[in-house]
């Protein structure tokens, strides 16, 4: 199993300048490789990553001596990434249009968020320091937490800080959760998650979300207005805007967005750590997030909750503990079913968005909307495959977990319950 650990770096001014040169070298190599790929194709040839890499080595020896000032991984890994990008694009073209995720590679431009790759023979980690080829020792904010064989790494700039991401291969299994424990989780925009550890509505545990975007939205808007106003004033006066001043303001905006993302991830980590530690089986809904964000009244709250991040963390953390994740079909009416008598009499359609509680017309039981949905999801997870309509089946393949920290995830711990 391969896990990744991202560590903040504390470089000096000279080391930060070296990082920027390495990022520029990687960007130049990628753009040169993309132009060369297109030139080979227009000439009637069959371009490949190996052919482009050989031409790049010849070109850099003759024309780009400055590319040797940084580690060779910066440029060579960029060409390899270009080959992977084309491979993903050509494989995706064969799929139906709605199932495509990759597009034709585009030229990169200088931006705040840049990175370059490292191979395991070009860097080594010792406690709170990392030694990088042609640079030297750089301080790290914390030591590497993972024990195993270091595979690859990358240095990136995000939110005004430099980070080192390391991929380590090893056995990272953790203590399993108590056997036979099952919980249902209903994700929402008002309350991040509602956990049902049992069938008793009194045991339902609401987990409040961080709502970081909502709290910091005013500061983000003010910073965006300053950036836009500077462009407008320079254009109105017929002058060239101050690139240095604009860079500082864009960097402040980038730091704000990074802070929002970090707060959201922290809330997701606390939730998923607690759930996977306590329950062997976790039942969640397969939400159509892309469809939900098309409603502009809900888009901000839905994206601020980070449903995809919660699902991603549950998948790989459950695999580390030998548990399983059950995905209920997105059309399963967990909110409308009475958890006491089983009748489908709850609020339907847009009506359920404004209903916090409802009463069953058949048995008279009073339900909290989110708590009732979480209990129904738990009941669905307790069902056996032979009595569940649609049966259980593996969640497609490892491609569904491509963005997970676990590069080689287990797929046997994820099952889907289809609703017929």
Phi, psi and omega in degrees: 000143181243126176240157179242147178228122179259124185238135177287139178258157178234070183281157172283176180297321179292321179292322177296322176296322177296319177299318180295322177294321179295319177296320177295322177295317178296319179295318180296317181295320179296313181294320178296317180295322179294318177295320179292321177301314180293324179294319178296320181292318179293332179281359179094004180273179179245097185290152177211164180297320180296318180294317180293322181293320177296318178294324179295318179298321177292319183293317184290328177294325184271328191240333188239068177294337179293341181289345179275357179286340179244174181301145182295340181295329185303314182273318183293321179292329177296320177293321178296319178297324177297317178297320178294323180297317178293321179297316178296321181295314182292326176288327181286331182298331181287344182273163173300154187301324183287342182261004182277142180236341185247147178236174182298133181304141180242158179292141180270148176237160182296129183214178180287323183262099180228165182202169172212152185271160177225141174262160187293345176269000182252359176207154178217147184246132177224105181057245183257027178225154175230133178258119182249139182301138178064016176229308181116205186271130178238136180286142175248152182291332180206161178285166178290125185279336187267138179251123180164196181273124179285126182265294182219176177204171176204147177249130183223159178243122182208134177061031179081008181226155176264140182229148174246121177254124184241132175257125185237136178255133180176189178261108184247024180297144181242173181300129182290157176287162178306135184294140176082000181277134182226140175219152174250140181236122175255114180274143181210170182274326179282307173252124186306314181209146173239116186260131177245098180281347180209184180274357181275120179301337180288342181270358183296135184244106175281139179241114181286142178276165181285327182050048184295319181297318181296322182286327184255009183297324179298317179293323179295317181296318180297319180291322177296322178295321179297319179295315181293322181294323179296318178297318182294316181294319179295320180292322180292324180275356181070027181247165177271129183293153179287110183293325180294314180293321179295322178298318180297318181290322177293327178292321176297319179294320178297321178294324178296314179296322178295322179294318178299314180296320181293320178296319180294317179293324179298317178296321179294320180295318180296319179294309184291325176297316181294318184291311183291336178285330186264332189234136178283322180241128180238129182249124177227166178270147174273083187285144175269079186295320180299328177282326181292324183285351176287342172276107187292345176283339183247345189304314183297315181291323180293313180292328179290334179286326178073053181299319182296320180294320177297315179297317181298316181291323177298321183296310185279330178288326175293323178295324179295331181260006179074019179270195179217153177244128177254124178257113177285145178302142185294343179263006177289122186279066183295330181281333188268343183276134174284123182288350180267309184251345177088001180283146180266088185226012182282177179297141184238159176063216182290343181297324184290344181291331183256006182257121178270327181214153179210162183243133180290130182283343182269311183250351177079009180287139178264133186232143163277135186302308183288320180295320178295320179296319180296321178294319178296323177294321177296318178298321178295323179289335178284341182295144178275157185297325185286343180250002179266123181294128183097341179062166178266145178213156179300148179286091180038246182219190183295347181296333180292345181247024188298332183266005182285154175298329177283109182287329177242076187281158171277133177256351180280353179265006182238124177232155181243132175256114180273142178256126181253000000 
